[in-house]
Amino acid sequence: MDILVFLIPISLFLGGFGLAAFLWAMHNRQFDDLKGDANRILTKDFDYKPKQ
């Protein structure tokens, strides 16, 4: 039972970190173009190398 003293705060920290990362991604508009990548791969000028 003593291990729960360590595991509960660690799990809360990791959950909070995951939530913060998700909210950061939402704030920076990472999920706005849901159809773009799916349609872009079907075009004839698709390039496997990412643009830099």
BALOBA-1460 file (C-alpha; in Angstrom, 3 decimals):
// residues 52
<rec num="1" residu="m" x="0.000" y="0.000" z="0.000"/>
<rec num="2" residu="d" x="2.947" y="2.328" z="0.476"/>
<rec num="3" residu="i" x="3.617" y="2.276" z="-3.256"/>
<rec num="4" residu="l" x="0.312" y="4.084" z="-3.872"/>
<rec num="5" residu="v" x="1.851" y="7.154" z="-2.264"/>
<rec num="6" residu="f" x="4.192" y="7.308" z="-5.255"/>
<rec num="7" residu="l" x="1.992" y="5.930" z="-8.025"/>
<rec num="8" residu="i" x="-1.012" y="8.226" z="-7.552"/>
<rec num="9" residu="p" x="0.935" y="11.518" z="-7.849"/>
<rec num="10" residu="i" x="2.955" y="10.140" z="-10.781"/>
<rec num="11" residu="s" x="-0.216" y="9.108" z="-12.618"/>
<rec num="12" residu="l" x="-1.835" y="12.486" z="-11.922"/>
<rec num="13" residu="f" x="1.270" y="14.250" z="-13.211"/>
<rec num="14" residu="l" x="1.367" y="12.166" z="-16.404"/>
<rec num="15" residu="g" x="-2.356" y="12.687" z="-16.972"/>
<rec num="16" residu="g" x="-1.957" y="16.433" z="-16.487"/>
<rec num="17" residu="f" x="1.018" y="16.460" z="-18.840"/>
<rec num="18" residu="g" x="-1.019" y="14.638" z="-21.509"/>
<rec num="19" residu="l" x="-3.914" y="17.061" z="-21.069"/>
<rec num="20" residu="a" x="-1.564" y="20.040" z="-21.303"/>
<rec num="21" residu="a" x="-0.009" y="18.632" z="-24.507"/>
<rec num="22" residu="f" x="-3.465" y="18.113" z="-26.014"/>
<rec num="23" residu="l" x="-4.596" y="21.625" z="-25.103"/>
<rec num="24" residu="w" x="-1.367" y="23.050" z="-26.543"/>
<rec num="25" residu="a" x="-2.006" y="21.190" z="-29.808"/>
<rec num="26" residu="m" x="-5.585" y="22.480" z="-29.925"/>
<rec num="27" residu="h" x="-4.417" y="26.038" z="-29.243"/>
<rec num="28" residu="n" x="-1.826" y="25.852" z="-32.047"/>
<rec num="29" residu="r" x="-4.415" y="24.529" z="-34.522"/>
<rec num="30" residu="q" x="-2.746" y="21.155" z="-35.055"/>
<rec num="31" residu="f" x="-6.072" y="19.422" z="-35.794"/>
<rec num="32" residu="d" x="-7.704" y="21.923" z="-38.154"/>
<rec num="33" residu="d" x="-6.982" y="20.254" z="-41.521"/>
<rec num="34" residu="l" x="-8.513" y="16.803" z="-41.035"/>
<rec num="35" residu="k" x="-9.258" y="16.131" z="-44.710"/>
<rec num="36" residu="g" x="-6.181" y="17.779" z="-46.220"/>
<rec num="37" residu="d" x="-3.656" y="15.021" z="-45.615"/>
<rec num="38" residu="a" x="-6.124" y="12.333" z="-46.639"/>
<rec num="39" residu="n" x="-6.798" y="14.072" z="-49.945"/>
<rec num="40" residu="r" x="-3.220" y="15.214" z="-50.522"/>
<rec num="41" residu="i" x="-1.908" y="11.649" z="-50.715"/>
<rec num="42" residu="l" x="-4.317" y="10.875" z="-53.570"/>
<rec num="43" residu="t" x="-3.031" y="13.605" z="-55.885"/>
<rec num="44" residu="k" x="-0.549" y="12.887" z="-58.660"/>
<rec num="45" residu="d" x="2.003" y="15.378" z="-57.372"/>
<rec num="46" residu="f" x="2.306" y="13.684" z="-53.956"/>
<rec num="47" residu="d" x="5.874" y="13.817" z="-52.671"/>
<rec num="48" residu="y" x="7.062" y="11.376" z="-50.019"/>
<rec num="49" residu="k" x="9.603" y="13.877" z="-48.724"/>
<rec num="50" residu="p" x="8.166" y="16.430" z="-46.297"/>
<rec num="51" residu="k" x="8.566" y="20.084" z="-47.213"/>
<rec num="52" residu="q" x="11.041" y="21.971" z="-45.073"/>
